[in-house]
Amino acid sequence: MTGIVLAAAIACAADPPAPESPAAALRIRAMTFNIRYANPGRSVRGMKGSRVDPNRWEARRDSVARAIRERAPHIVGLQEALPSQLIDLRERLPEYDVFGLDRNGDGTGEHSSILFDARRLDRIEGGTFWLSETPEKRGSKSWDSALPRIATWCVFAERPSGRRFVVLNTHFDHRGEEARRRSASLIRTRIAGIRPDLPRIITGDFNALPSSEPHKTLLEGGSFRDAWEAAGERAGPDFTFHGFTGKGKAGQRIDWIIVGPGIRVERAETIDAKEKDIYLSDHFPVLADLLIGEGSEGR
């Protein structure tokens, strides 16, 4: 895992100089992307026996990396990323760095890591906590959660301005309804304590619809907004999970970008791209162009 930042503790980099005077709004492009974990040995059964899964990670990793490079997001909240997949992405995207622990806490499990453009952003601090009653206990789970679930957060400073903002990335449980509700409440509490003076962005696969209680909890009080709903312009389908078919039910959008006060959403896009008839993942990634700071209030 050489060259990949998967540190357990909060890590600090040298602080860039703070801006001397107020600046124009900071433009940040954010993405949330469930890349579908690499499932070794998975096969597809047909009338004449088994065949190699056409949607296996090895068939998608180059197109996933291209999709990220071509759209040039500053930050990407990844879900279902195994250590081997992070290595593959880092090899193909050397301009990006990655931060976060795996959900097992021992280096073997899926990550909800944050991929970031290290040419444009400095990571000032960051950490991982578990969506459980014992958030600091590695591998912990609570309520009706089927699996351990985590949230990864970072404070970033943009170059050369030094202007800072917070990003939190997560993946809610796919079975536990109570776990999703409690996870949303926990994240609202925890992110409120992470540099509350800074603009905040939440990315994730929430395994819940915009009409759900977790969505309402995250947006409660009106300070946080769903980027898709707040966008001045939208493109792409209004659903995100499609099971590698490209098809889904209207409105079934379970992958969100949530923005806090002081952030305007110029544009949001659900990316339904594919290469050689293979989709990037079983989820469509979501992209949002954001304006942070001066003059950015509004939508």
Buried (B, 14 or more C-beta within 10 A) or exposed (E): EEEBBBEEEEBEEEEBEEBEEEEEBBBBBBBBBBBBBBEEEEEEEEEEEEEEBEBBBEBBBEBBBBBBEEBEBBBBBBBBBBBBBBBBBBEBBEEBBBBBBBBBBEEEBBBBBBBBBBEBBBBBBBBBBBBBEEBEBBBBBBBBBEBBBBBBBBBBBBBEBBBBBBBBBBBBBBEBBEBBBBBBBBBBEBBEEBBEEBBBBBBBBBBBBBEBBBBEBBBEEEEBBBBBBBBEEBEBBBBBBBEBEEEBEEEBBBBBBBBBEBBBBBBBBBBBBBBEEBBBBBBBBBBBBBBBBEEBEEB
